[in-house]
């Protein structure tokens, strides 16, 4: 059943744990209250799709296209987004848990992360130009050789970013957030 195309469909309460779905196309589809944890979604295409209240933790997305895909209130633990197809990669996250995910070397300018947990996430070599981290927990997130120009960190918290190893021109930070930029100097700000 490979090569199936789904257009404008809604998938609700689908429980598909530890399963394999490959070489499918989903266009303008909505996934609600689904559990796809530990599944293999390699080589699929998701175009203009929305995942709401879904669990995709540890799901493999190697070679998968995510083109204008929204995740709302989703659990996305440990997903290797860096393995997704780069062509037109565009995602949006709201009230989601992305802990331990990886976006290494992805080009994802203008990405919005809203009210999300982004703990221990890897952004090494990632282009996040003009992205927004609105009220996001970035505890342990790794930023190295990351393009952070014009990124909005004003309401983000718990981040540690070394300005010497990241391009940060015109990035925005709150006064409280400045501590996360000076962490390596082991100084006290009172």
CORCORRA-V210247 format. One record per residue. N is the residue number from 1. RES is the residue in three letters. OMEGA is omega in radians with two decimals (999 if undefined). NEAR is the number of other C-alpha atoms within 12 Angstrom. Layout:
N&RES&OMEGA&NEAR / N&RES&OMEGA&NEAR
This chain:
1&UNK&-3.13&10 / 2&UNK&3.13&14 / 3&UNK&-3.13&14 / 4&UNK&3.12&15 / 5&UNK&3.10&20 / 6&UNK&-3.14&24 / 7&UNK&3.09&19 / 8&UNK&3.10&18 / 9&UNK&3.04&18 / 10&UNK&3.11&21 / 11&UNK&-3.10&26 / 12&UNK&3.05&20 / 13&UNK&3.08&19 / 14&UNK&3.09&21 / 15&UNK&-3.05&20 / 16&UNK&-3.08&24 / 17&UNK&3.11&23 / 18&UNK&-3.12&19 / 19&UNK&-3.11&20 / 20&UNK&3.04&22 / 21&UNK&-3.08&28 / 22&UNK&3.04&26 / 23&UNK&3.08&24 / 24&UNK&3.05&25 / 25&UNK&3.11&30 / 26&UNK&-3.13&35 / 27&UNK&3.11&26 / 28&UNK&-3.14&25 / 29&UNK&3.10&26 / 30&UNK&3.09&30 / 31&UNK&-3.10&35 / 32&UNK&3.06&27 / 33&UNK&3.14&25 / 34&UNK&3.07&27 / 35&UNK&3.12&29 / 36&UNK&-3.04&36 / 37&UNK&3.12&28 / 38&UNK&-3.13&26 / 39&UNK&3.14&26 / 40&UNK&3.11&28 / 41&UNK&-3.09&37 / 42&UNK&3.01&30 / 43&UNK&3.02&25 / 44&UNK&3.04&30 / 45&UNK&3.05&37 / 46&UNK&-3.11&40 / 47&UNK&3.14&30 / 48&UNK&-3.12&29 / 49&UNK&-3.13&32 / 50&UNK&3.05&35 / 51&UNK&-3.11&41 / 52&UNK&3.12&31 / 53&UNK&-3.12&29 / 54&UNK&3.04&34 / 55&UNK&3.08&35 / 56&UNK&-3.08&43 / 57&UNK&3.10&32 / 58&UNK&3.08&29 / 59&UNK&3.12&33 / 60&UNK&-3.12&34 / 61&UNK&-3.09&37 / 62&UNK&3.11&26 / 63&UNK&-3.13&25 / 64&UNK&3.10&34 / 65&UNK&3.04&34 / 66&UNK&-3.07&39 / 67&UNK&-3.10&27 / 68&UNK&-3.13&28 / 69&UNK&-3.13&31 / 70&UNK&3.06&34 / 71&UNK&3.12&38 / 72&UNK&3.13&32 / 73&UNK&-3.12&29 / 74&UNK&3.06&34 / 75&UNK&-3.02&35 / 76&UNK&-3.06&41 / 77&UNK&2.98&30 / 78&UNK&-3.13&28 / 79&UNK&3.12&37 / 80&UNK&3.13&33 / 81&UNK&3.14&40 / 82&UNK&3.11&31 / 83&UNK&3.12&26 / 84&UNK&3.07&34 / 85&UNK&-3.10&27 / 86&UNK&-3.02&26 / 87&UNK&3.13&18 / 88&UNK&3.11&21 / 89&UNK&3.13&32 / 90&UNK&-3.10&32 / 91&UNK&3.12&35 / 92&UNK&-3.10&35 / 93&UNK&3.09&36 / 94&UNK&3.12&32 / 95&UNK&-3.10&29 / 96&UNK&3.10&34 / 97&UNK&-3.12&34 / 98&UNK&-3.05&41 / 99&UNK&3.09&31 / 100&UNK&3.08&28 / 101&UNK&3.11&35 / 102&UNK&3.06&32 / 103&UNK&-3.07&38 / 104&UNK&3.05&30 / 105&UNK&3.10&27 / 106&UNK&3.00&32 / 107&UNK&-3.08&30 / 108&UNK&3.12&37 / 109&UNK&3.09&27 / 110&UNK&3.09&25 / 111&UNK&3.11&32 / 112&UNK&3.03&33 / 113&UNK&-3.04&37 / 114&UNK&3.07&31 / 115&UNK&-3.06&27 / 116&UNK&3.04&34 / 117&UNK&-3.06&35 / 118&UNK&-3.06&40 / 119&UNK&3.09&30 / 120&UNK&3.12&27 / 121&UNK&-3.12&34 / 122&UNK&3.08&31 / 123&UNK&-3.11&34 / 124&UNK&3.11&28 / 125&UNK&-3.09&25 / 126&UNK&3.03&31 / 127&UNK&-3.14&32 / 128&UNK&-3.08&38 / 129&UNK&3.10&30 / 130&UNK&3.08&26 / 131&UNK&-3.13&33 / 132&UNK&3.00&32 / 133&UNK&-3.06&37 / 134&UNK&3.13&29 / 135&UNK&-3.12&28 / 136&UNK&3.07&32 / 137&UNK&-3.10&31 / 138&UNK&-3.11&36 / 139&UNK&3.10&24 / 140&UNK&3.11&22 / 141&UNK&-3.08&32 / 142&UNK&3.06&30 / 143&UNK&3.12&36 / 144&UNK&-3.07&27 / 145&UNK&-3.10&25 / 146&UNK&3.07&33 / 147&UNK&-3.10&34 / 148&UNK&-3.14&39 / 149&UNK&3.09&26 / 150&UNK&3.08&24 / 151&UNK&-3.13&32 / 152&UNK&3.09&32 / 153&UNK&-2.97&39 / 154&UNK&3.14&25 / 155&UNK&3.07&26 / 156&UNK&-3.12&35 / 157&UNK&3.13&32 / 158&UNK&3.12&28 / 159&UNK&3.00&34 / 160&UNK&-3.08&31 / 161&UNK&3.12&36 / 162&UNK&-3.13&24 / 163&UNK&3.14&26 / 164&UNK&-3.05&18 / 165&UNK&3.14&19 / 166&UNK&3.10&27 / 167&UNK&-2.97&26 / 168&UNK&-3.10&29 / 169&UNK&3.10&18 / 170&UNK&3.01&17 / 171&UNK&-3.07&27 / 172&UNK&-3.13&26 / 173&UNK&3.02&30 / 174&UNK&3.09&19 / 175&UNK&3.12&15 / 176&UNK&-3.09&19 / 177&UNK&-3.13&26 / 178&UNK&3.14&26 / 179&UNK&-3.14&24 / 180&UNK&3.10&31 / 181&UNK&-3.08&30 / 182&UNK&-3.02&19 / 183&UNK&-3.05&18 / 184&UNK&-3.12&15 / 185&UNK&3.10&15 / 186&UNK&3.10&11 / 187&UNK&3.13&12 / 188&UNK&3.07&11 / 189&UNK&-3.08&14 / 190&UNK&999&5
